[in-house]
Amino acid sequence: MKRILIWFHQKYASKVQIRLTIYFLLILLPLVIVSLYGNSRSQSILLEHTIERTKAALTSSMDYIDVTLKNIEELSTLTTTDNNLLKKLNQIGLNLEAKSYILFADVMKELTNLTSVNHMVSQVSLFHSKSTMLFTTDHGGKRIKDKQVLNHLRNLASSNGTGIMYIMPEYPLSENETFGSVMNTNSISLIRVMDLNNMDREPNLLVLSLNKNKLLDLMKSLLPSPEAQIYLYTNQQELVAGNGTYDPQGKGLKASVPGMFAVKVDSRHSKWTLLLLQQEKELFKEINATRVFTYLIIIVSVILALLISWAVYSGIASPIQRLWRGMKSVGSGNFNVRLENDRTDEIGHLTHAFNKMVEEQKNLIKNHYEQQLRLANTELKFLQSQINPHFLYNTLDSIYWTAINYDVLEISEMVLNLSRFFRLSLNKGRETFTVEETVTHLNYYIRVQQLRFLESFTVSYDLQEESKSIHVLKLLLQPLVENAILYGLEDKTDGRLQISSRSDHQYLILTVRDNGAGIPKERLAYIRELLDNLSDFNIGPLSFLESNVQEAFGLRNVFSRMKLFYGNEAELHLDSTEGSGTVVELRLPLEQCRETFNVKPIINMQYRGKEA
């Protein structure tokens, strides 16, 4: 598990990668829910249909049992009111004679015919109270000597009246005898007093024992599987027949059985109950197999989602991150950066364009930039990137829509702002923009940096209304803002960046202020010294590229371009307090703030760094 977590951390350390994975898993979530619901619903439907079919079969069998019981009850009525049979029983007295045995034989012969009339009757018994004799069709006759048993049988005859009673074989007749042991039966028996129409009748009993095996065979035909169980209970929850060991144990027949489902049907006539029990694993065997397949599909889908998210990350997000890191490296002055590229799609073209731009930029700085900057209007051309704007706009637009399609909103917003920034900064038709346009253009770059630093700083603009329409050289504020973000606000979580402009009738004053880390005193003095040296350099402000100093590149660039186009009257003020922030102020003469520029001769430039 630890190795898996380490692998996941290494592969998915990128927030974009994790976000893509979450998006794909969210897409799969409805499918998983529907699949699980479908399995659960299928199980419920199968259970409902099984219960309906089982109830129909049990009801049919219960109706058959009811008809059989009705026939047996009607048969008992006919037997107990048979005058010929009653006459013979009345002729038998207390003392048995030869004639009595002949009469008993005739009675038993007639009773034996009852087992042929109804196949559910397994045995017919007759208790003669006067002679204390018990005759059964299967075991012949015997005299009952146990007085407790005799009294109990007579009480059953007397208390039951003309009604019908079903007696279980376990019914106790004495301390040592049960109804089943006396009657030699192991099945439920119907008992009824003889001579129903005679109020002065003797307590003679007719006993019809049901055929337990045939009942059980009838019930087993309903079983859906060999492991299923079925039981027949009386209205007193006494077990008549069954093929298992289930015992409600006083809980009632509605009690659930762990791991099994129960279906019961109550008789409308006898109020008996048929109960069928079947193991759930048998019933849901096919559904469980389908559920396993569903789980496998879900697992495979999750794995595919992870692979697809990794593919999207590798194909789109990761190349853009590499491009961003390359841009950051180039922005820091490293023109030896080259990005590996073996792709032919839009990102491949963009990477190729980036490599080409860096190469051209490097060659421009190495071979032409220092010399061309000494020329008047051509100097500015080499301060700009020499890339094909139309190609870059289309490529960024393609990346933007690709990010939108994959719901990578942060990347799409970053690319959109970057595209707008390039569209204005690489515009070859204009060299100046109004202060309002400059701030709008600058906001695109700031927005990219806010996304990069996860909104760790805010920006505010304080533009005097009169200053908004004044023209200013393009990209003059961008290096200052970049320094404020990268060196001042990079480690802040509550950073604030303020850009303001105002006019005092002689100068246009532009200010970039931050609450960042600030500049140590020694470092501040060193930067001021660099700018002073640049001001005093014999060749002019453009010679900063010829020096061996590789620091404060952006600040020296802004200073040189400002002096080149606004003359000696233009001023740059730098002030900073370590731990509190930095303020950079540009003071540009209003008479030079025009839509078109003429390069001013630069004589005796001075840098003023003592005031903010």
N, C-alpha and C positions, 0 to 999 in steps of 0.2 A: 504493500500500500504506500509505503514511504517513497519507493522508486517511482510509482505512478504520480505522486504529488510533485516530486522533483521534476519529472518529465513535463508535467502539465505547466509548472511554473516557468520552465525554460522555454517551452514552445508557445505559451500563451501569456507571456509577460506583457505583451502589448495590450493596452486598453482597447484599441481598435479591434484586435483579434478577439478579445473576450466579448466585446459588444456584438460583433458579428455572430459569434457562437450563440449568444443569448437570443439574438434575433431569429436565427434558424431554429433554435429549440422552441421559441414561442410560436413559430409557424407550424411546428410539429405538434404543439400542445393540443389544438382542436382535434387533430387526427387521433391522437392517443386517447383523448376523452371519448370521442365517438366510438372508437374501437372497444374500449373497456365498457362503455355503456351498451354497445351492441352485444357483447358477450353476456353481460348481466341480464339484458332484456331477453336474449335467446334462452338463457337458463330459466328465467321466469315463465316464458311462453311454454317451454318444454314441460316445466313442472305443472302449469295450469292444464295443458292438454293431457298430460299423463293422469292427473287427478280426475279430469272429466271422464276419460276412457275407463279408468279403474273404477270410478264410482258407478258408471253405467253397467260394467260387468258385475260388480258386487251387488248392485240393485237387482239385476236380473236373477242372480243366484239366490239373493235373499227372498225375492218373490217366489221362487221355486220352493225354497225351504218353508215359506209361509203356507203355500198350497199343500205341501206335504204334511205340515203340522195340522192344518185344517182337516185334511183327510183322516189323519190319525185320531184327531179329536172327535170327528163324526163317527169314525169306526168305534171309538170307545163308547159313544152315546148309544149306538145300535147294540153293542154288546151288553152294556149295563141295563138296558131295557128289554132284552130278549126274554120273553115270558117262558119259553121252553127251558132256557138256561137257568132262569131264576127258580122255576119249579123244581128242577133237579137239585139245586143247591139247598132249597128249603127242606127237601126230603132227607137230607143228611143231618143227623143229630150229633149229640155230644159224644156218644159212644159209636165208634166205627164198626160197622158190620160188613159182611160180604157185599150186601146190596149197596152199601155206601161207597165201596171201592169201585163198583161197577158204574155208579152214578158219576164219581170223580173222573173215571176214565172217559165217559161220554162227554163230560164238560171239557176236559183237556183236549179231546179230539176236535171239538168245535173251536176251542181257543187256538189250536195249532193252525187252523185254516186262516187265522188272521195274519200270520206271518207271510202267507202266500198272497193275500189280498194287497198288502202294502209292503214293498221291499225295504222300506226304511225302519220297519219294526223287526228287531233282531230276536226278541224274546217276549213271550206273554206269560205273566205270573198271576196267580189268583190266591188270595188269602181268605180262608174260611174261618171266621171268628169262633163259631161254636166248637168245631173240632180242633181248632188251633193248627190246622194243616195249611201248608204252603205248597202249591203246585206250580211248577214252571215247565214250559214247553221243552226246554233244553236239558233239565236235570231231574225231572220227575217230581215226586212229592216228598215232603218231610214235615215232621211235627216240630213246631216251635215250642221249646220248653222254657226259654228265658222269659220270665214274667215281665221284665222291663221292656223287652222287645215287643211282647204281646200288647202290653198297655200302650206303647207308643204307636203301634200300627192301628189299634182301635181308635186312639185319639185322632190320628190322621184321618180316618174314615169319618169320624163324628164331626170333627172341626171343619173339614173341607166342605161338608154339605154335598150339594149336587155339583159343585164347581170342579174345575180341573186344576191340578197342581203338578208342577214339574219338580222332581226330586233329584238332586245330584247323588252319585254313588258314595260320596264322602259324608253324606248326611248321617249324623250319629243317632242310633236307636238305643244304644246302651253304652256302658263304659267300655265294652270290648267289641261291640258289633256296630257296623255301619249298614246303611241301607244297601250298599253294593255287595257287602259280604253276605248279607242275609238273602238277597235276591240273586246272588251269583251273576252280577252284571258290573261292567266298568263304564257304563254310559248313563246319560241322563234318562230318567224314566217318567212317564206320565202316569199318575195315579188317579183313580176315580172310584167312588163308592158304588157298589152294586145296588140294583133295584132303585133307580132314581125316583120313580113315581110313588114309592111307598114311604110314608112318613114314619112307619114303625119298622123300617128295614133294619136288618142286622148289619153290623160294621164290617161287611165283607169288602175287600179291596181288589180292584182290577189294576194290574201294573203292566204298562206297555213300555218296554225298554227300546230306545232308539238304537239303530245300527251306527255306531260311532265310526267304523271304518268307511262305510259308504258316505257318511257325511263328510269325512275327511277327504275322500277321493273327489267328491263334488267340489270341495273348496280348493283342493290342489290344482284343479283344472284352470283356476283363475290366476295362478302364480305366473308373473312375467319372467322369472328366472329361478334357477334351483336354490339360490341363496335367500329368496324372498320368504316371508313368513305370513301365515294367515291364521286367524283365530275366530271362533264363534263363541259369543258370550250371551248369557241370559240377561234379562232386564235387571238382574241383581249383580251383574258383572261376574257371574260364575262361569268358568270356562267349560264349554260344552265339548269342543274339539279344537285342535290346533297342531301345527307341525314344528313349533319352536318352544322356547322357554320364557317368552315375555310374560312379565307379571306386573300389572299396574300398581300393585302394592298400595292400594288405597288412594292413589293419586287420580284415579279416574281414567277412562279410556282416551281422554283428550291430552293426557300428558305426553310431552314430546320425548322421543327416544334419540339420544345422541348418535349422530352419524346415519340416521335413517329418517325417512319421511313416512307418515302414517295416513292412510285413507280409511275412513270408517263409514258404514252405512247402517242405519237403524231400520228395523222392520216396522211396517205400519200396522201389522196384525199382532204379532207376538211380542213386539218391542225388543226383540233380540238384536244383537249387534254383530256385524262382520267387520273385522279389523284386518287390514293388510299392511304389512311393514316391508319396506324395501330399502336396501342400502343406497345412500346418496351417490356413492362412487360408481355404482352400477348405472344409476339413472343418468348421471352427468358424465359418463365416460367419454362420449363423443364431444360433448361441449368442452370438457377439460382439455381434450386434445386440440380443439380449435383455439382454446385460450392460450395454450402453450405456443401455438403458431403465432397468435397475436402478439404475445410477449416477445417472441423472436423477431417479428417484424418491427416492433417498437425499438428493440435494441439495435437492430440493423439500421433503422431510420436515424437513431441518435448518432450512431457511428458515422453514417453518411453525412449527417448535418455537421459533425465536427470536421470531417474531411473537406466538405464543401466550404465551410467557413475558413479553414486553413488555406484552401485553394484560392478563395477570393482574397484573403489577406495577402498571400504570397504574390498573387497576380496584380493586385491593385494597391492595397494599403501599404504593403511593404516597399514597393518601388517608390511610392510617393514619399514615404518617410526617408528613404535613402536620398531622394532628390532634395528633400528639405534639409537633411544634414549636409548634403553637398553645398546647397545655397548658403547655409550658415557658415560653413568652412570658407567658402569664397568671400562671404561678407566679412570674415575675420582677416582676409588678406592672403589666404592660401590658394594660389592659382594653380597648384599642382594636383588638385583634386580631379580624379576621373572616375566616373561611374561605369561599372560593368554593364554592358547592354548587348543582349542577343535576341531582343524582341523586335517585331515588325509592326506592332499595333501602335495606338496613339501614345501610350506610355513610352514605348520604345522610341518613337519619333521625338517625344519631349525630352527623353534622356539624351538622345543623340544631339538635339538642339542645345541642351545644357552643356554637354561636353564641348560642342563646337563653340558655344559662347565663351566658355572658360578658356579654351585654347586661343580664341581670337582676342579675348581680353588680355590674356597673358602676353601674347605677341604684340598687342597694341601698346601695353605698358612698357614692354621690353624694347621694342623697335621704333615705335612712333610717338607714343604718348608724350614723353618728355620734350621731344622736339616740336611736335605739332602744337602743343599748348602755348608755345611762345608766339605763335601766329594768332592774330586777333580773333576773328569770328570762328575759325576752325578749331580753336582750343576746346570749345565746349563739346564738340562732336565726339571727342575721344574720352570725355568724361561719362558718356552714355554707353549703354550696352549695345553692341553691334549685332543684334539678332533680328530675325524676321518677325515683326510684330504680328502680321496676319497669321503666320503659322502658329505662333505661340498662343494667340487668342483662340484659334480653332481647337488647338490641342487642350488648352485649359477648359474650354467649353465642353469638350468631349469628356474630360475627367469629371467635370462638374455634374453632367447628366448621368454618368456612370455611378457616381457617388449617390446621387438622388435615387437612382433605381435600386441601389442596395441599402437605402435608408441610412447612409453614413452622413448624417446632416452636418457634423462638425467639419468633415473633410470638404463637403460641398460648399459650405460657407467660406472656408478658408480659401479654396480654389477660386470662388467667385470674387472675393475681395482682392486676391492676388492678381486675377485677370484684369480687374478694373484699375489696379495700381499700375500694372505694366502698360495698359492701354494709354494711360495719360503720361506716364514717365517716358515711354518710348515714342511718343508722338513727335515726328520729325517736322511737323508744320509750324509748331509754336515753341518759342523759347521762354515765354513768360505766361503766367496765369495770375488772375486776381487772387487777393488774399483769401476770399471765400472759396474759390476753386482750389487753391492750394491746400486749404484745411480739409476740404472734402476729399481731395486726392490723398492727403496724409492719413485721413481716417481709415482708408482701405488698408494701408500698411499697418496701422495700429490695431485694427480689428484682427488681422492675421496673427499679430503677436499676442493679442489677448487670448485667442483660441489656443495658440501654442503654449502659453503659460497658464492655461486653465482658468482664465478670468481672475488672475491674482492681483490685477491692478485695474483702476478705473481711469478714465480720461475726461477732462472737462475743457470747454472752449470759452474764452472770454474775448469776443471780437467786437471792437468798437465799430459802430454802424458806419462811420465815415471812412474807416480803414478797409472795409470789405471790398470795395471796388478798385483799390490800388493794386497795380501790377507788381509782381515780384518774380525773380528768377526761379524757374522750376527746380525742384529737388534741393532747394537751399535749406529747408528745415528737416528734411528726412534724415540726414546723418545725425543731426542733433537729437531727434526723437529716438533714433536707433541706439545711440549711446546711452540715453536716459533709461531705456528699457533694459538693454543687455548688461550695462554695468551698474545701474542704480537700482532697478526694480526687480531684477532676476530672482533674488532670494526673498522678496517681500510677499506677504500674503494679503496685505491691505495697502498696496501701493497706489499712489495718486499721481497722475500726470496732468499738468495744466499747460495749455497753449493759449497765448493771448496776443492781441494786436491792438495798437492804438497809434494815433497820429497827433503830433504837436505842431503842425504847420511847417515844420522844417524837416522832420525825420519821420519815417515809418519805423515803429519800434515793435519788433517781434520777440516774444519771450517764450522759452521752453523751461518749465519748472517741474521738478519732481521731489518726492519725499523719500528718496532712495537711500542707498548706503553712504552717499557723499564721497568726497575725494579727500584723502589725507593731506595734511598741510605740505608735506614734502613733495607729494605727487602733484599737487596743485601748483606749487612753485615751479616744478620741472616743466609742466605743460605750458605755463605762461612764458617760461624761458624759451621753449621751442618756438612759440608763436612770435616772440620778440626777435629771435634769430631769423625767422622767416621774413619778418618785416625788414630787417637790416640786410638781407642777402642781396648782393650786388646785382644778380641776374633778375631778381624779382620774385613774386610770390609763387610762380610756377616751378621754381627750382626745388620745391620741397620733395619732388620725386627723385631728384638727383642726389639728395643727401642719403646717408646710410641709416638715418633714423627710420625705424619701422613702426613707431608708436604714434598715437593720436592721428591716425590717417584721416578719419572722417572729419575731425575738427580742423585739421590743416587744409583739407580739401575745401571745406566751406569757407574758411578764411581767405584762401587764395582766390576762389571764384568771386567772392564778395568784393575783394579789392580790385579784381580784374574788371568787373562790370560796373561797380559803383564808385570807384576811385578812392582817393585818400580820405575822403570825408566819411566813408563807411567805417563803422566801428563794431568790434565784437567784445562783449564783456562776459567774463567767466568768474563765477563765485561759487564756492561750495563749502559746506560744513560737514565734517565726517559724522555720520550717523543721523543727519537731519535732512540732507538732500542737496541738490545742485540747481543753479539757475544760470542759463545762457541767454544773453540778450543781444540781438542784432539791431543796430541803428543804421538805417539806410536813408540817404538823402532823397527827399521827395522829388526833386527835379530829375533824378536819374531813374525813378520808378515809372518807366513808360512801357508801352506795349512792345516797342522795338528798342534794341540796344545798339549803341556805338561804344566800342571798346575805349575805355579811358586810359590815358597814359598814367602810369603809376610811378610816382616819385616820392621818395622819402616816406614810405608807409610806416605807420606806427601801430602796434597792438596795445590796447588799453585793457588791462586786466585787473585794475585795482578796485573797480566798483561793479556792483551787480546791476 
